[in-house]
């Protein structure tokens, strides 16, 4: 680590935006690392379960005892359902983050195929129920319906799943919104289908009218929906469940209860007062609607709580006079930026700035003039440095700047600051001139310098700068202060 008496260079626009994004994640509701870790585990377990279940169904289907399950609700998955489940699982694997463009494109094509094929099957099955198979008119429709043994429920679920998977890698604001809508539709459809199946199997509300679909198919759909939801929870509106704020923790705690309670209520109602006259599909629809309303309210309240928490946190880190970070805020953000620089092997610098002669300004012109001078100095700093840099007022007349700066362009940056001060002093009607003393400390490449050490070295460099200005007589200083 070494100390210099000049400013670090300005960064490129891309570096500035990247650093600003990193800095703002400290104040925003950033993801909870433990929640993200559990999310990754849930994705892996669910995908592994789908692949295992599909392969087992495919293997067991060739055994003679499997024929006994053909006419029960616990029947095995059809070959088509197995194929769609495996294609969906493979698509989700290929659409994971950090995959190559070719693999991502392959996953996207597989998702589109699932959507297209299952969508056609679902539409034709709605237009021609199984009882009408003998009366269908065209050979094409007969081919689709007679060769596709997947049920209407499973085809509908896989079609919506394919649609949601196509938006998994969305980044633009519009596409992220579409991804959230598609994921919400997927969750709604799968909850209705799975709930209807469970109600039919339980017998509490009577048997479902249509048991042509396999429970294993519904289970695979539920697991694939879980993976898709977990993947989308990293972005968009569902990211509220991964946040580290109080609202996010509340959402994670309450969501399982809100998810189960409406279904338990319907089950309890059927047991206590009877509800066998209610069709299972209607019961599943009503209970799912209650779940969606409750979860929507929970997301809204969690977002509001996180927002208020962030606002309070931000206010506690800001200096009221200048709007810059106070000492606490500067340390918090600069420490985080320094850790990021160490991990990425980037350079890091701290600039220490002192407003000259503030005591004389207060003594001769009053404290209000001194406060205005401090505010004006902070405004000059804002014009010189970019949003990516961490700026703070760390004392009465002291400021600090920290960021990922190198040695390149130091002279240019110094002249930029000096020119900004000169331009401000030359402004029409100025009654007070501003003078700044500054010094910078640049972390040595590969060294693990602490923020305190950098600040101390920058402070010493600043005082060396200030001592060189001591040659001015008191009368000359007063004349400079008064412009």
JOBELWO-V253963 format. One record per residue. N is the residue number from 1. RES is the residue in three letters. PSI is psi in radians with two decimals (* if undefined). D_FIRST is the distance of its C-alpha to the first C-alpha in whole Angstrom. Layout:
BEGIN
N_RES_PSI_D_FIRST + N_RES_PSI_D_FIRST
END
This chain:
BEGIN
1_UNK_2.40_0 + 2_UNK_2.70_4 + 3_UNK_2.43_7 + 4_UNK_2.94_10 + 5_UNK_0.38_14 + 6_UNK_2.97_15 + 7_UNK_2.67_15 + 8_UNK_2.85_14 + 9_UNK_2.78_17 + 10_UNK_2.57_20 + 11_UNK_2.94_20 + 12_UNK_2.86_23 + 13_UNK_-0.71_26 + 14_UNK_-0.78_26 + 15_UNK_-0.67_22 + 16_UNK_-0.79_23 + 17_UNK_-0.68_26 + 18_UNK_-0.77_24 + 19_UNK_-0.68_22 + 20_UNK_-0.70_24 + 21_UNK_-0.74_26 + 22_UNK_-0.75_24 + 23_UNK_-0.71_23 + 24_UNK_-0.39_27 + 25_UNK_-0.30_27 + 26_UNK_-0.68_26 + 27_UNK_-0.54_29 + 28_UNK_3.02_31 + 29_UNK_1.42_33 + 30_UNK_2.81_31 + 31_UNK_2.51_33 + 32_UNK_2.09_33 + 33_UNK_-0.66_32 + 34_UNK_-0.70_35 + 35_UNK_-0.70_37 + 36_UNK_-0.69_36 + 37_UNK_-0.79_36 + 38_UNK_-0.57_40 + 39_UNK_-0.78_41 + 40_UNK_-0.70_40 + 41_UNK_-0.76_42 + 42_UNK_-0.69_45 + 43_UNK_-0.83_44 + 44_UNK_-0.77_45 + 45_UNK_-0.76_47 + 46_UNK_-0.77_49 + 47_UNK_-0.73_49 + 48_UNK_-0.68_50 + 49_UNK_-0.70_53 + 50_UNK_-0.84_54 + 51_UNK_-0.76_54 + 52_UNK_-0.80_56 + 53_UNK_-0.73_58 + 54_UNK_-0.77_59 + 55_UNK_-0.72_60 + 56_UNK_-0.76_62 + 57_UNK_-0.70_64 + 58_UNK_-0.70_65 + 59_UNK_-0.75_65 + 60_UNK_-0.46_68 + 61_UNK_-0.36_70 + 62_UNK_-0.09_71 + 63_UNK_2.47_73 + 64_UNK_-0.72_76 + 65_UNK_-0.37_75 + 66_UNK_-0.40_73 + 67_UNK_-0.43_76 + 68_UNK_-0.35_77 + 69_UNK_0.02_74 + 70_UNK_-0.65_75 + 71_UNK_0.46_77 + 72_UNK_2.85_75 + 73_UNK_-0.30_72 + 74_UNK_0.32_70 + 75_UNK_2.78_70 + 76_UNK_2.84_68 + 77_UNK_2.51_66 + 78_UNK_2.84_68 + 79_UNK_-0.63_66 + 80_UNK_-0.74_65 + 81_UNK_-0.69_63 + 82_UNK_-0.77_62 + 83_UNK_-0.79_61 + 84_UNK_-0.65_59 + 85_UNK_-0.77_57 + 86_UNK_-0.70_56 + 87_UNK_-0.71_55 + 88_UNK_-0.76_53 + 89_UNK_-0.73_51 + 90_UNK_-0.68_50 + 91_UNK_-0.73_49 + 92_UNK_-0.63_47 + 93_UNK_-0.69_45 + 94_UNK_-0.40_45 + 95_UNK_0.21_44 + 96_UNK_2.69_41 + 97_UNK_2.67_37 + 98_UNK_0.26_35 + 99_UNK_2.74_39 + 100_UNK_2.85_39 + 101_UNK_-0.64_41 + 102_UNK_-0.78_44 + 103_UNK_-0.69_44 + 104_UNK_-0.74_44 + 105_UNK_-0.72_47 + 106_UNK_-0.76_49 + 107_UNK_-0.67_48 + 108_UNK_-0.71_49 + 109_UNK_-0.72_52 + 110_UNK_-0.69_53 + 111_UNK_-0.70_53 + 112_UNK_-0.65_55 + 113_UNK_-0.74_58 + 114_UNK_-0.78_58 + 115_UNK_-0.81_58 + 116_UNK_-0.90_61 + 117_UNK_-0.85_63 + 118_UNK_-0.58_63 + 119_UNK_-0.75_64 + 120_UNK_-0.78_67 + 121_UNK_-0.78_68 + 122_UNK_-0.76_68 + 123_UNK_-0.76_69 + 124_UNK_-0.61_72 + 125_UNK_-0.55_73 + 126_UNK_-0.72_73 + 127_UNK_-0.56_75 + 128_UNK_1.61_77 + 129_UNK_2.85_77 + 130_UNK_-0.58_78 + 131_UNK_-0.34_82 + 132_UNK_0.14_82 + 133_UNK_-0.60_81 + 134_UNK_-0.21_85 + 135_UNK_0.13_85 + 136_UNK_2.66_82 + 137_UNK_-0.70_83 + 138_UNK_2.65_81 + 139_UNK_-0.61_80 + 140_UNK_-0.81_76 + 141_UNK_-0.69_76 + 142_UNK_-0.68_78 + 143_UNK_-0.84_75 + 144_UNK_-0.78_72 + 145_UNK_-0.61_74 + 146_UNK_-0.48_76 + 147_UNK_-0.31_73 + 148_UNK_1.80_70 + 149_UNK_-0.02_71 + 150_UNK_2.46_68 + 151_UNK_2.90_69 + 152_UNK_-0.76_69 + 153_UNK_-0.83_66 + 154_UNK_-0.71_64 + 155_UNK_-0.74_64 + 156_UNK_-0.80_63 + 157_UNK_-0.77_60 + 158_UNK_-0.57_59 + 159_UNK_-0.80_59 + 160_UNK_-0.63_57 + 161_UNK_-0.77_55 + 162_UNK_-0.70_55 + 163_UNK_-0.79_54 + 164_UNK_-0.66_51 + 165_UNK_-0.53_49 + 166_UNK_-0.37_50 + 167_UNK_0.16_47 + 168_UNK_-0.62_45 + 169_UNK_0.43_42 + 170_UNK_2.48_43 + 171_UNK_-0.68_40 + 172_UNK_2.79_41 + 173_UNK_-0.75_42 + 174_UNK_-0.75_46 + 175_UNK_-0.60_46 + 176_UNK_-0.69_44 + 177_UNK_-0.75_47 + 178_UNK_-0.68_49 + 179_UNK_-0.72_47 + 180_UNK_-0.72_48 + 181_UNK_-0.78_51 + 182_UNK_-0.70_52 + 183_UNK_-0.70_50 + 184_UNK_-0.71_52 + 185_UNK_-0.69_56 + 186_UNK_-0.83_55 + 187_UNK_-0.76_54 + 188_UNK_-0.87_57 + 189_UNK_-0.79_60 + 190_UNK_-0.69_58 + 191_UNK_-0.71_59 + 192_UNK_-0.82_62 + 193_UNK_-0.79_63 + 194_UNK_-0.70_62 + 195_UNK_-0.74_64 + 196_UNK_-0.74_67 + 197_UNK_-0.78_67 + 198_UNK_-0.68_66 + 199_UNK_-0.75_69 + 200_UNK_-0.67_71 + 201_UNK_-0.58_70 + 202_UNK_-0.54_71 + 203_UNK_0.05_74 + 204_UNK_-0.68_74 + 205_UNK_0.24_74 + 206_UNK_2.82_77 + 207_UNK_2.54_76 + 208_UNK_2.54_74 + 209_UNK_-0.59_76 + 210_UNK_1.94_74 + 211_UNK_0.56_73 + 212_UNK_-0.20_73 + 213_UNK_2.64_69 + 214_UNK_2.50_67 + 215_UNK_-0.61_65 + 216_UNK_-0.62_63 + 217_UNK_-0.75_62 + 218_UNK_-0.65_61 + 219_UNK_-0.75_59 + 220_UNK_-0.73_57 + 221_UNK_-0.73_57 + 222_UNK_-0.75_56 + 223_UNK_-0.72_53 + 224_UNK_-0.64_52 + 225_UNK_-0.69_52 + 226_UNK_-0.76_50 + 227_UNK_-0.77_47 + 228_UNK_-0.75_47 + 229_UNK_-0.76_47 + 230_UNK_-0.69_44 + 231_UNK_-0.71_42 + 232_UNK_-0.32_43 + 233_UNK_-0.20_42 + 234_UNK_-0.25_38 + 235_UNK_2.89_39 + 236_UNK_-2.77_41 + 237_UNK_-0.52_43 + 238_UNK_-0.11_44 + 239_UNK_-0.24_40 + 240_UNK_-0.48_41 + 241_UNK_-0.23_42 + 242_UNK_-0.07_38 + 243_UNK_2.87_36 + 244_UNK_-0.03_35 + 245_UNK_2.98_36 + 246_UNK_-0.73_39 + 247_UNK_-0.71_42 + 248_UNK_-0.72_41 + 249_UNK_-0.66_41 + 250_UNK_-0.72_44 + 251_UNK_-0.74_45 + 252_UNK_-0.59_44 + 253_UNK_-0.69_47 + 254_UNK_-0.43_50 + 255_UNK_-0.71_50 + 256_UNK_-0.69_52 + 257_UNK_-0.79_54 + 258_UNK_-0.47_55 + 259_UNK_-0.60_55 + 260_UNK_-0.58_58 + 261_UNK_-0.82_60 + 262_UNK_-0.66_62 + 263_UNK_-0.68_63 + 264_UNK_-0.65_64 + 265_UNK_-0.78_66 + 266_UNK_-0.68_68 + 267_UNK_-0.78_68 + 268_UNK_-0.70_69 + 269_UNK_-0.73_72 + 270_UNK_-0.64_73 + 271_UNK_-0.68_74 + 272_UNK_-0.77_75 + 273_UNK_-0.01_77 + 274_UNK_2.36_78 + 275_UNK_0.47_76 + 276_UNK_-0.24_78 + 277_UNK_-0.23_79 + 278_UNK_2.17_76 + 279_UNK_2.48_75 + 280_UNK_-0.66_71 + 281_UNK_-0.72_70 + 282_UNK_-0.75_71 + 283_UNK_-0.75_69 + 284_UNK_-0.71_66 + 285_UNK_-0.83_66 + 286_UNK_-0.79_66 + 287_UNK_-0.69_64 + 288_UNK_-0.66_61 + 289_UNK_-0.70_61 + 290_UNK_-0.72_61 + 291_UNK_-0.81_58 + 292_UNK_-0.72_56 + 293_UNK_-0.78_57 + 294_UNK_-0.76_55 + 295_UNK_-0.67_52 + 296_UNK_-0.77_52 + 297_UNK_-0.70_52 + 298_UNK_-0.78_50 + 299_UNK_-0.74_47 + 300_UNK_-0.82_48 + 301_UNK_-0.69_47 + 302_UNK_-0.70_44 + 303_UNK_-0.71_43 + 304_UNK_-0.75_44 + 305_UNK_-0.77_42 + 306_UNK_-0.71_39 + 307_UNK_-0.78_39 + 308_UNK_-0.65_40 + 309_UNK_-0.73_37 + 310_UNK_-0.70_35 + 311_UNK_-0.78_36 + 312_UNK_-0.74_36 + 313_UNK_-0.71_32 + 314_UNK_-0.74_31 + 315_UNK_-0.60_33 + 316_UNK_-0.21_31 + 317_UNK_0.02_28 + 318_UNK_2.52_29 + 319_UNK_2.21_29 + 320_UNK_-0.64_33 + 321_UNK_-0.79_33 + 322_UNK_-0.35_30 + 323_UNK_-0.04_30 + 324_UNK_3.02_26 + 325_UNK_2.46_25 + 326_UNK_-3.05_25 + 327_UNK_-0.76_22 + 328_UNK_-0.80_24 + 329_UNK_-0.71_24 + 330_UNK_-0.79_20 + 331_UNK_-0.75_19 + 332_UNK_-0.87_21 + 333_UNK_-0.69_20 + 334_UNK_-0.68_16 + 335_UNK_-0.76_16 + 336_UNK_-0.78_18 + 337_UNK_-0.65_17 + 338_UNK_-0.71_13 + 339_UNK_-0.73_15 + 340_UNK_-0.70_17 + 341_UNK_-0.72_14 + 342_UNK_-0.76_13 + 343_UNK_-0.64_17 + 344_UNK_-0.08_17 + 345_UNK_0.39_14 + 346_UNK_2.73_14 + 347_UNK_2.84_10 + 348_UNK_2.42_10 + 349_UNK_2.68_9 + 350_UNK_2.29_11 + 351_UNK_2.30_13 + 352_UNK_2.20_15 + 353_UNK_2.36_19 + 354_UNK_2.35_21 + 355_UNK_2.02_25 + 356_UNK_2.49_26 + 357_UNK_0.58_30 + 358_UNK_-0.59_30 + 359_UNK_-0.75_32 + 360_UNK_-0.63_35 + 361_UNK_-0.77_35 + 362_UNK_-0.70_36 + 363_UNK_-0.69_38 + 364_UNK_-0.50_40 + 365_UNK_-0.12_40 + 366_UNK_2.78_40 + 367_UNK_-0.51_38 + 368_UNK_-0.67_39 + 369_UNK_-0.68_38 + 370_UNK_-0.73_34 + 371_UNK_-0.69_34 + 372_UNK_-0.62_35 + 373_UNK_-0.70_32 + 374_UNK_-0.78_30 + 375_UNK_-0.70_31 + 376_UNK_-0.68_31 + 377_UNK_-0.70_28 + 378_UNK_-0.62_27 + 379_UNK_-0.68_29 + 380_UNK_-0.75_28 + 381_UNK_-0.65_24 + 382_UNK_-0.60_26 + 383_UNK_-0.47_28 + 384_UNK_-0.73_24 + 385_UNK_2.74_22 + 386_UNK_3.00_24 + 387_UNK_-0.45_25 + 388_UNK_-0.38_22 + 389_UNK_2.56_19 + 390_UNK_1.94_19 + 391_UNK_2.49_21 + 392_UNK_2.61_22 + 393_UNK_1.90_23 + 394_UNK_0.03_22 + 395_UNK_-3.06_24 + 396_UNK_-0.85_27 + 397_UNK_0.41_25 + 398_UNK_2.43_22 + 399_UNK_2.81_20 + 400_UNK_2.59_17 + 401_UNK_2.39_16 + 402_UNK_2.60_14 + 403_UNK_3.11_15 + 404_UNK_1.45_14 + 405_UNK_2.59_13 + 406_UNK_-3.06_12 + 407_UNK_-0.36_12 + 408_UNK_2.41_16 + 409_UNK_0.33_18 + 410_UNK_-0.80_16 + 411_UNK_-0.78_19 + 412_UNK_-0.74_22 + 413_UNK_-0.68_20 + 414_UNK_-0.82_20 + 415_UNK_-0.55_23 + 416_UNK_-0.78_24 + 417_UNK_-0.81_23 + 418_UNK_-0.67_25 + 419_UNK_-0.66_28 + 420_UNK_-0.72_28 + 421_UNK_-0.77_28 + 422_UNK_-0.71_31 + 423_UNK_-0.67_33 + 424_UNK_-0.78_33 + 425_UNK_-0.53_34 + 426_UNK_-0.02_37 + 427_UNK_2.65_38 + 428_UNK_2.32_42 + 429_UNK_0.27_43 + 430_UNK_2.22_39 + 431_UNK_-0.26_40 + 432_UNK_2.31_37 + 433_UNK_2.63_34 + 434_UNK_2.37_30 + 435_UNK_2.33_27 + 436_UNK_2.40_24 + 437_UNK_2.42_21 + 438_UNK_2.74_17 + 439_UNK_2.59_14 + 440_UNK_2.60_11 + 441_UNK_2.23_7 + 442_UNK_2.21_6 + 443_UNK_2.40_4 + 444_UNK_2.41_4 + 445_UNK_2.25_8 + 446_UNK_-0.19_10 + 447_UNK_2.67_7 + 448_UNK_1.06_9 + 449_UNK_2.49_7 + 450_UNK_2.80_10 + 451_UNK_-0.69_11 + 452_UNK_-0.71_12 + 453_UNK_-0.72_9 + 454_UNK_-0.75_8 + 455_UNK_-0.73_11 + 456_UNK_-0.76_11 + 457_UNK_-0.69_9 + 458_UNK_-0.63_10 + 459_UNK_-0.76_14 + 460_UNK_-0.70_13 + 461_UNK_-0.60_13 + 462_UNK_-0.73_16 + 463_UNK_-0.52_18 + 464_UNK_-0.69_17 + 465_UNK_-0.74_19 + 466_UNK_-0.65_21 + 467_UNK_-0.52_22 + 468_UNK_-0.34_23 + 469_UNK_-0.06_26 + 470_UNK_-0.22_27 + 471_UNK_-0.25_30 + 472_UNK_2.44_32 + 473_UNK_2.75_35 + 474_UNK_-0.69_36 + 475_UNK_-0.68_39 + 476_UNK_-0.66_36 + 477_UNK_-0.78_34 + 478_UNK_-0.66_37 + 479_UNK_-0.66_38 + 480_UNK_-0.70_35 + 481_UNK_-0.72_35 + 482_UNK_0.04_39 + 483_UNK_*_38
END
